[in-house]
Amino acid sequence: MEEKQKKIKSSLFNNNEKSEEPKKGPLNFFVGSFTSICLFILFYKLSNNIAIYFATHRPTNDSEIVQNISSSFNTLIIGLSFLATFSFAFIGLGLFIVFVRSFFIKNI
């Protein structure tokens, strides 16, 4: 009985056995890179339009508090849109580098 328990514990805690997961290849890296670059272009155009809209449509309220809040909100929206934009750009660039690198690394 104890021997069975030891085998079960060792199989649960020692996952040294190779699992049958499919390996990622160059095609997966290229498709991910292409998708991310396409999203970068889409978000870049969207972010530019958002920035232009907020630059041309200033708040027209006389209250200083309302103007500060709307200015902060505009800055937040523009900042988050450009953060998403360049996140996709760097992810796409990184995946493209991994794509190129996958041709030079020998598979074991």
Secondary structure, DSSP 8 states (H G I E B T S, - for coil): -HHHHHHHHHHHH---S--------HHHHHHHHHHHHHHHHHHHHHHHHHHHHHHHS----S-HHHHHHHHHHHHHHHHHHHHHHHHHHHHHHHHHHHHHHTTTS---
